[in-house]
């Protein structure tokens, strides 16, 4: 039961935090492409920091693959949103959480699809 609660919680929190940190670091005067690159780097660093302890505890597929997708995507989107002048960090956090939920749902669906094909 705890694994079913930990997986989405880790994904949503990591995506939200990565998006907010990326948007906070990127300045309004920057180019959106540079914000995306910096957000991607921030996402990779955050992923490595979280991946090492969590993969040992919860397993590779449940943490590593979704965390990779979530932090990189939310970091890039957060970095691009950081260049927009009229957007608040609350809106960035909501966007990061929504992206995290969509990626988590996709990974859960593909995991179910793969396990169903193997068992048949």
N, C-alpha and C positions, 0 to 999 in steps of 0.2 A: 504494500500500500504506500509506503513512504517513497518508493521509487516513482510511482505514478504522479506524486505531487512534486517531487524534486525536479524532475525533468522540465516540465513547463515553467516552473518557478525560476530555475536557473536561466533558461533561455530568455524569458521575458525580462528579467532583471538585467541580465548582461546586455541585451539589445538596447534597453532603455538607457542604461548607464553609458554605454559606448556612444550612442547617438548624442546624448547630452554633453558628454566630455568633448566629443568631436566638434559640436556646434559651439561650445564655449571657447575652444582654442582658436578656431578659424575666425578671422576678422571679416567685417562687412566689405572691406575694400578689396578682398582677394578675389581672384578668378575662381569660378565654380569648379573648374577642373582641378586646380591646386587644392581646393578644399576637399574634393573627393579623394585625391591621392593621400593627403594627410589623414583623413578619416579612415582610409583603408589601412594605413600604417598603425594608427591608434587601435583599430579593431584587431589587427594581428597581434600586437603586443598584449592587449587585454586577453585575447584568446589563449596565448601561451601561458600567461600568468594563471588563468583559471583552469586550463586544461590539465596541467601537471597533477594537481591534487585530486581533481574531480574524476579524472579518467581512472585512477587507481581505485577509487571508491565505487563508482557507479558503472564503469565499463566504457569501452571505446565507442560503440555505435550510438549509445544513448547520450553521450556527452560530446565527444569529439566532433562528429560530423555536424550535428545541429549547431554547436557552439561556433564552429568554423563559419558556417553559412550566416548565422545570425550576427556575429560581431563584425564580420567583413561588410555585410550589406548595410547594417545599421550605422556603422562607422562612415561608410561612403555617403549614405543619405544624410546623416547628421552633419558631415562636413560640407556637403552642398547646401543644406539648409542654413548653415552658419553664415553663408555669404549673403543670404536674403536679409534685407534690413528690417522688415516689419514682421518678424516671426519671433515668438517668445519661446523660452526653453520648455514651457509646459506643452506647447504644440509639438516641439521636437521630441519630447518624452513620449507623448501619445503616439506620434508617428513611429518611433522606435519600438514601442510596445506592440503596435498593430503589425509591423513587419515581422517581429519576433513570433507573434501568434500564427501568422500565415506560414512562415517557414517551419515552425514546429508542427503545424497541421500537415504540411506537405511531407515532412520527414516521417511522421507517424503513419500517414497513408501509404508511403512507399515501403515502410517497414512491414506494415500489414500485408501489402501486396506481395512483397518478396517472401515473407514467411508462408503465405497462403500457397504460393507456387511451389515452394520446396516441399510442403507437407502433402501435396496432391500426388 
